Amino acid sequence: MKILVIVAVAAVIAAAAYTTTNSFQKTHAVVGRFVPQAKAPIVPLTAPIATSGDNVYIAWPSNKTGNDEVVFKASTDSGKTFGNKMNLSNSPKSESQDVQIAAAGNNVYVTWWERNQTMNEPILRVSNDNGKTFGEKIML
């Protein structure tokens, strides 16, 4: 478990250290989740990271509400501190999965798939203020 945490922290630091203004970079930190069964393997999850200037953005799947949601956090100081968590998907009737993130200038783009028995749609949310706020969901 310590190794997985170290890998995630190292990915954040590396992404922040090698970023220039208006860059369009992305890396994935891997975090482990234990399946509550005897001798069950660790199931890897990804936490995509995007950077632009001194800003670091991270999005990941969370199942704390009983279904998969897309959660987002932003840093304006090269990853030293992060703001509050935001639930970008907020979709209780579908699973929000396969999150991806990109950034350029002041813009942050977060995409994922909304899935249930009748839907399998890609979604986009865009921020034009360094991740402080996001526009409405755009069904692609």
C-alpha positions as CSV (number, residue, x, y, z in Angstrom):
1,M,0.0,0.0,0.0
2,K,2.9,2.4,0.8
3,I,4.4,1.8,-2.7
4,L,1.1,2.8,-4.3
5,V,0.8,6.0,-2.3
6,I,4.4,6.8,-3.2
7,V,3.7,6.2,-6.9
8,A,0.7,8.6,-6.8
9,V,2.6,11.3,-5.0
10,A,5.6,11.0,-7.3
11,A,3.3,11.3,-10.4
12,V,1.8,14.5,-9.0
13,I,5.2,16.0,-8.2
14,A,6.7,15.0,-11.6
15,A,3.7,16.4,-13.5
16,A,4.0,19.7,-11.6
17,A,7.8,19.9,-12.0
18,Y,8.0,19.5,-15.8
19,T,5.1,21.7,-16.8
20,T,5.4,25.0,-18.7
21,T,2.8,27.6,-19.4
22,N,0.0,26.4,-21.8
23,S,1.3,22.9,-21.8
24,F,-1.0,20.0,-22.7
25,Q,0.3,17.1,-20.6
26,K,-1.3,14.2,-18.9
27,T,-0.1,11.3,-16.7
28,H,-1.9,8.7,-14.7
29,A,-1.3,8.0,-11.0
30,V,-2.3,4.5,-10.0
31,V,-4.0,4.0,-6.7
32,G,-5.0,0.6,-5.3
33,R,-8.3,-0.5,-4.0
34,F,-8.7,-3.7,-2.0
35,V,-11.5,-6.0,-2.9
36,P,-13.0,-7.3,0.4
37,Q,-12.5,-11.0,-0.3
38,A,-10.0,-13.5,1.0
39,K,-6.9,-13.6,-1.3
40,A,-8.4,-11.1,-3.6
41,P,-6.1,-9.1,-5.9
42,I,-5.7,-5.3,-5.7
43,V,-7.8,-3.7,-8.4
44,P,-5.9,-0.7,-9.9
45,L,-7.8,2.5,-10.6
46,T,-6.4,5.5,-12.5
47,A,-6.4,9.1,-11.4
48,P,-5.7,11.1,-14.5
49,I,-3.7,14.3,-14.0
50,A,-3.4,17.3,-16.3
51,T,-1.3,20.4,-15.8
52,S,-1.1,23.9,-17.2
53,G,1.4,26.4,-15.9
54,D,1.4,26.1,-12.1
55,N,-2.0,24.4,-12.1
56,V,-2.4,20.7,-11.4
57,Y,-5.7,19.0,-12.0
58,I,-6.8,15.5,-11.0
59,A,-10.0,13.6,-11.5
60,W,-10.9,10.1,-10.4
61,P,-13.8,7.7,-10.0
62,S,-15.4,7.4,-6.6
63,N,-18.1,5.0,-5.3
64,K,-18.8,6.6,-1.9
65,T,-22.4,7.4,-3.0
66,G,-23.2,3.9,-4.0
67,N,-22.6,4.4,-7.7
68,D,-19.6,5.6,-9.7
69,E,-19.1,9.3,-9.7
70,V,-16.3,11.6,-11.2
71,V,-14.5,13.6,-8.5
72,F,-12.2,16.5,-9.3
73,K,-9.6,18.6,-7.4
74,A,-7.4,21.5,-8.5
75,S,-4.1,23.0,-7.3
76,T,-2.8,26.5,-8.2
77,D,0.6,26.1,-6.6
78,S,2.2,23.2,-8.5
79,G,0.5,20.6,-6.4
80,K,1.6,21.8,-2.9
81,T,-2.0,22.2,-1.9
82,F,-5.4,21.3,-3.4
83,G,-8.8,22.9,-3.2
84,N,-12.1,21.2,-2.3
85,K,-13.4,18.1,-4.0
86,M,-16.1,18.6,-6.6
87,N,-18.4,15.9,-7.8
88,L,-18.5,16.6,-11.6
89,S,-20.9,13.8,-12.6
90,N,-23.5,13.8,-9.9
91,S,-25.5,11.1,-11.7
92,P,-27.4,8.8,-9.2
93,K,-29.1,6.8,-12.0
94,S,-26.0,5.9,-14.0
95,E,-22.4,4.9,-13.5
96,S,-19.8,7.5,-14.4
97,Q,-16.7,5.7,-15.6
98,D,-13.4,5.9,-17.6
99,V,-12.6,9.5,-16.6
100,Q,-10.0,11.5,-18.7
101,I,-8.7,15.0,-18.2
102,A,-6.8,17.6,-20.2
103,A,-5.8,21.2,-19.7
104,A,-4.6,24.1,-21.8
105,G,-4.2,27.7,-20.6
106,N,-7.1,28.5,-18.2
107,N,-9.2,25.7,-19.6
108,V,-9.8,22.2,-18.1
109,Y,-11.6,19.5,-19.9
110,V,-13.0,16.4,-18.1
111,T,-14.6,13.6,-20.0
112,W,-16.2,10.3,-18.9
113,W,-18.8,7.7,-19.9
114,E,-22.3,7.6,-18.3
115,R,-23.6,4.0,-18.3
116,N,-26.7,2.3,-17.2
117,Q,-29.1,-0.3,-18.7
118,T,-30.3,2.1,-21.5
119,M,-27.4,4.5,-21.9
120,N,-23.7,4.5,-22.8
121,E,-22.9,8.1,-23.6
122,P,-19.7,10.2,-23.5
123,I,-19.9,13.3,-21.3
124,L,-17.8,16.5,-21.3
125,R,-17.5,19.3,-18.7
126,V,-15.4,22.3,-19.3
127,S,-13.9,24.9,-17.0
128,N,-12.7,28.2,-18.3
129,D,-11.4,29.5,-14.9
130,N,-8.7,27.0,-13.9
131,G,-11.1,24.4,-12.5
132,K,-12.9,26.8,-10.0
133,T,-16.2,26.2,-11.8
134,F,-17.5,24.0,-14.6
135,G,-20.2,24.4,-17.2
136,E,-23.1,22.0,-17.6
137,K,-22.6,18.5,-18.8
138,I,-22.4,18.2,-22.5
139,M,-23.7,14.9,-23.9
140,L,-21.5,14.0,-26.8
